[in-house]
Amino acid sequence: MIIIRRTDTKQRILKESLRLFSEYGYEAVGVEMIAAAVKVTPPSLYKHFSGKKEIVEAISDWVVELYEEHSLSVADLDDIDIEQMDEDSFVNYLMPFVENILHDEILKSIKKLLTIEQFRNERARLMYIEKCYELPEKHTLNLVERLVKLRKPDAGIDVDYVAKVLTFPAINVLNRCYCDPEYEKEGLDFLRKHLHKAWQFIFE
């Protein structure tokens, strides 16, 4: 793993590279194009990264950081928080994570890049699956497991099924909003309604 010591120039190289890769695809972007976008010479860029491959590796590490930063912090909730959670606090706990992911411009670029590159790059395909599908489902599963354990331990609830029921509509709303920004209000309103209905059906 490459440790990113983020000087201003290094950070700009990462941001501009991500923007260019997400717009044109990895193969279409060269070091000279990145250097021009950052307003440095290619030799100056090489002081920070040995080449395009190392830039992509650094972006990959950055992706991991950003997705973890925007993921559900279920570990921050103690048992009392879970036991006292009601319908409104459940919805108000989950919605900001969706909204933060939706409005983070860097994450938008990452999603666009992974969407483009998943069809021609195996690492991008696996990262797309992990970050866009497996990671949100995993964190939601952790929350559902704790809710069931503390609130309805004897109800025979299929926690894996419930995690998917909660997660898949959120993923669908995010995907629609990325390509159709005018759908955002309708999509988020639907998602809030969905979470309220899910709570009433599963946890009451």
N, C-alpha and C positions, 0 to 999 in steps of 0.2 A: 504494500500500500504506500502511495506517495503522501508524505506529510505536507500539507499546503501551508507554508508560511506566507501569509498574504500581504505582500507589499502592495501598494496601490497599483503598480504596473501589473503585477501578477494577477491581481483580482480583475483588472480591466481586461487582461488577456482571456481569462476564463469567461467573463461575461460576454465579451464580443465574440469569442469562439462559439459559445453556446448559441448566441443569437444567429450567427451565420450558419452554423450546422443545422439549426432548427428551420431556417428559411430555405437553404439550398441543398441540404444533405451533406453528409460527411465527405463523400468522394469529390464533390464539386468545389470544396473549399480548400485552398492552399495556404501555406504559411505566409506567403506574401500578401494574400487577401486579409488574413487576420492582422498582420502587422500594420497594414494600411488603415484598418478599422480602429486599431488601438492608437494609431498615429506614432508608431515607432518604426525603426528600421528592422528588417529581418535579423541582422546580427544582434540587435538589442533584445529581440524576442528570444533568441537562442540562449541568452544569458539566464533566462528564467525556465525555459523548457527546451529539451533536446529536439523536439519536433512535434508534429501533429499527434502522433500516437500518445506521447506523454501528456499532452494537453487533454486528450480524451480520457486518459486514465485519471487525471486530476479532476475532471468534470464528473467522472463516475463516483469518485470518493465524495465529491461535493453533493451529488445527488443523494447519497446515503445520509449525509448530515441533514440535508434539508427535509427529506421525508421523515426522518426520525423527529426532527424539530416540530413538524406539523402533525405528528401522529398523536393518537389518544394517549394521554398520560394516566392510564388506569391505575398505575402503581401509586400515584399521588393521592388516590382516594383511600381513606381508611375504612374499616368495617362499619363505623358509625355513619360515615357519608353514604355508604351503600344502603344500609338499613333505613336511613331517613330519606332516601331519594324518592321523590314522587313523580308524577307524570310530567309536570312543568320543569322540574329540575333535571329530569332525564333528557328532555328535548333541548333545554338550554345548555346542557353539558355537551351534547353531540353536535349541535348546529354550528358553533363557532369553528370547529375543526374543518367542516365542509367549506364554510365561507372563507377561512384563511387559505385553504388550498386553492379555492377558486380565484381569489384575488391576488395571489402571489405571482408577480410577473415572471420571476425566475422559474418557478414550478410550471407555469404555463409553457415556457420555452422548452423545459425538460420534457414535458409530456408530448409536445409537438415533435421534438427530436426523436424520442423513443418510438412514437407512432410511425414516423417515417422510416427509421433505421431498423425496426423489428423485422422487416421483410428481407433485409439483406445483410444483417449482422446478428449472429447468434447471441453474442453478449447483450446486445440491445434488446433482443427478443426476450431473453430470460429476465433482464432487469425490468422490462415493461410488465411482464407477468407478475413479478415479485412486488414492484412498487405500486402498480395500479390496481392489482387484484388481491394478491396474497397478504400484503402488509395491512391494508385496512380491514380485511376480514379477520386477520389474526388479532388485531387490537380490539375489534368489536367482540370477538369470541371471548377474550379475557374479561371484558366488562359483563357480558351475558353470564358467563360461568359464575362470577362473583354475585351477581344479582340473584341468580337461581339458588345458589348455595345459601345465601343469607336470608332470602325472602320466601322462596318456595322450594325448599329442598326435597319435599316429598311429592312434588307435582308430576314427576316423570317427564319434564320438559327436555326436548331434544335441543341442546344448546348449539350444536353445529348448524342445525336447520335454522334456528332463530337468528344466529349471527349472519347467515346468508340472507335471510329475509330483511334484516336491517341494512346490510351493506350493499347489496346489489342495486337497489333503487338509488342510493347515494352515488354510486359509481356511474350509473346511467345519467343522472342529472348533471354531474360534473362533465361527462363527455358531451352531452347535448349543449351545455352552456359554453364550452370551449369553442364549438363550431357555430353556435347560434347565440351570441351574447344577449339578444333580445328575449331569450327564453328564461333568463336568470330569475326574474321575480316569480314567474309562474312555477319554475322548477323548484325554487327554494320553498315557496308556499306549499307545493305538493309534498315536499320532503318533510316539512314540519307536520303537516297533517298525517302523513304516513307514520311518523314516529309516535305521535299521539295515539293513533289507532293501534299501533303495535303494542304500546304500553298497556292500553286498556284490555287488549285481547290476551296478552301473555302474563302480565305481572299483577293485574288486579284480581 
